Amino acid sequence: MVLAIIAKKTEYSAFKGSYHDYMNLDVTVLEHIWETRRSVEAYQLPAMLLQTLSLSFILPALMCLGNLFGRRNSPVMLPAFYIGVSIVVVDMLFSAGLNTTADWMSSWGIMSPEQAGKHVNDGGFGPLQSLEIAYMLSNSRELWLFTIEWLFLGIGVCSASVTVYETDMFSRWWGHLGVGVSTVAFLEFSFGILRFTSWRTFSLVSMVTEIGLAGVLFPLWTLWMGCELGKYNGNIGGAVADENDSMLNMALEMSRSTHQLEQEGQMEGVVLPNHALDERSPMATV
């Protein structure tokens, strides 16, 4: 996360020129932008790979958490986490391939300002402008992917907190932290949608919120989850076995009750011999 912040800050701070020049796809401005992007590739690519690995590594802990809580207590938690983590991992891998290929293509000789400016017959629109348009269109998928990611992760964290309040299996303070994390995650999702009403304002708010969420709150929640799981000291399987045993006992009890009812129903349909009927029996008067 720190490497990703450094890469983005370097890219934004190194931008020279006006937004109007960028909208007009000025060759000099675009060349400077791509030089900066190539320079931060050493930070950006490791940041993407580390984020992918970090999210992949928390899946076993989340699976243990789901087994410990049980499907009856938290049916939504694991599916929400799986969807949220899958979105991030797939998008990170796509972005890594996009950025490395685009940075490599931007270093071609035909992308230089001297070559790109020779296209006077088509208004100066050359390969560098085409590369920038293709890059922006391909990279725009992150606008909604990273927005919806925090929605699912927030649902998963909130579901875990509700289960803690209902079962008291973990510290309630961890549940309180989960409520805070899920609230900020839902706010991040809202800010992502509100960007389309005021792009600059809510993009800045969304960026600050995501830094606090992905850099502080969610890692703290994950580390605390590991500490809480460690208290069971390998007894997670035993807890699951106990739950399965209770379900099995319930099923056996239901089977015995059903069998008893069937026997009673069969006895009601049996006609006893005449000598076995007592005179006081209701059937003796029939």
C-alpha positions, -999 to 999 in steps of 0.1 A, spaced: 0 0 0 29 24 8 45 17 -25 12 23 -44 8 57 -26 44 67 -35 38 58 -71 5 77 -74 19 107 -56 50 108 -78 28 105 -109 5 133 -99 31 157 -85 53 154 -117 25 165 -140 33 196 -158 9 215 -180 -28 224 -177 -58 202 -178 -68 219 -210 -36 209 -227 -41 173 -216 -77 174 -229 -63 185 -262 -38 156 -261 -8 179 -264 22 158 -274 47 175 -251 24 170 -221 17 134 -230 54 127 -234 61 140 -199 33 120 -184 46 88 -199 81 95 -188 68 98 -153 48 66 -156 79 47 -167 99 61 -138 73 49 -112 70 14 -127 96 2 -102 72 11 -74 39 4 -91 45 -32 -102 58 -45 -68 29 -27 -51 3 -45 -72 20 -79 -67 23 -73 -29 -14 -63 -27 -24 -93 -46 -4 -117 -24 -15 -100 8 -52 -104 0 -46 -140 -12 -29 -149 21 -58 -138 43 -82 -162 26 -71 -192 47 -77 -171 79 -111 -161 66 -119 -198 59 -110 -207 95 -131 -178 107 -161 -191 86 -156 -227 99 -155 -214 135 -186 -193 132 -205 -219 111 -228 -213 81 -259 -209 103 -243 -180 122 -228 -161 92 -241 -173 59 -231 -141 41 -196 -135 54 -175 -159 34 -193 -153 0 -189 -116 4 -152 -119 13 -146 -143 -17 -162 -119 -41 -144 -88 -28 -109 -105 -27 -114 -120 -62 -123 -86 -77 -91 -71 -63 -68 -100 -73 -81 -102 -108 -80 -65 -114 -45 -62 -99 -32 -88 -123 -50 -72 -153 -35 -38 -143 0 -52 -139 -2 -65 -175 -17 -33 -188 9 -10 -172 39 -30 -181 28 -33 -218 18 4 -220 51 16 -205 70 -6 -229 50 7 -259 55 43 -248 93 39 -251 91 31 -288 108 56 -311 76 65 -329 61 77 -296 87 105 -293 74 141 -297 96 145 -328 79 116 -345 44 121 -330 44 158 -342 50 148 -378 13 138 -384 3 172 -399 -19 156 -424 -44 144 -397 -41 174 -374 -11 161 -355 -30 132 -340 -4 104 -338 5 72 -320 11 88 -286 -24 103 -285 -38 69 -295 -18 52 -268 -31 76 -241 -67 72 -252 -64 34 -252 -47 35 -218 -74 56 -202 -102 35 -216 -86 3 -204 -77 17 -170 -112 31 -165 -125 -3 -154 -109 3 -120 -134 31 -113 -162 7 -106 -142 -24 -97 -124 -8 -68 -157 9 -57 -177 -24 -56 -148 -41 -39 -152 -22 -7 -190 -29 -8 -184 -66 -6 -156 -64 19 -177 -41 41 -206 -67 40 -182 -94 50 -167 -74 79 -201 -63 91 -214 -99 90 -184 -110 111 -192 -83 137 -229 -93 139 -218 -129 145 -195 -118 173 -223 -99 190 -246 -129 188 -222 -156 199 -195 -138 220 -169 -161 205 -144 -132 199 -137 -100 217 -166 -75 213 -140 -48 208 -130 -66 176 -166 -65 166 -167 -27 173 -137 -23 151 -154 -43 124 -184 -20 126 -161 10 121 -143 -7 92 -176 -17 75 -190 19 79 -159 34 63 -161 8 35 -197 17 28 -187 54 28 -159 47 3 -185 29 -19 -207 60 -17 -179 84 -25 -171 63 -55 -206 68 -68 -207 105 -59 -175 111 -80 -198 114 -110 -216 144 -95 -184 163 -85 -153 145 -99 -126 165 -82 -141 168 -48 -152 132 -43 -121 118 -60 -100 135 -34 -123 124 -6 -124 88 -19 -86 87 -22 -81 98 14 -107 74 26 -92 45 8 -57 53 22 -71 52 57 -92 21 50 -66 0 30 -36 13 49 -47 13 85 -82 0 94 -85 -32 73 -50 -44 81 -56 -37 118 -89 -57 116 -71 -86 98 -42 -87 124 -67 -86 153 -86 -115 136 -54 -135 135 -49 -129 172 -84 -140 180 -81 -171 159 -48 -179 177 -66 -181 210 -83 -213 199 -49 -229 195 -59 -254 168 -93 -262 183 -111 -247 153 -116 -282 139 -129 -294 172 -155 -265 173 -166 -275 138 -168 -312 149 -189 -302 179 -213 -283 157 -215 -313 133 -221 -337 162 -249 -315 175 -265 -315 140 -261 -352 138 -277 -358 172 -305 -335 162 -310 -355 130 -310 -389 149 -335 -375 174 -358 -365 145 -354 -399 129 -363 -416 162 -394 -394 166 -405 -401 130 -400 -439 135 -420 -438 167 -448 -419 150 -449 -444 122 -451 -473 147 -480 -456 165 -498 -451 131 -494 -487 122 -507 -499 156 -539 -478 151 -546 -498 119 -542 -533 135 -574 -553 142 -569 -576 172 -585 -611 175 -619 -613 191 -606 -633 221 -581 -606 228 -608 -579 231 -618 -569 265 -655 -564 272 -648 -529 284 -628 -521 252 -646 -498 228 -639 -522 200 -658 -549 218 -690 -530 212 -685 -529 175 
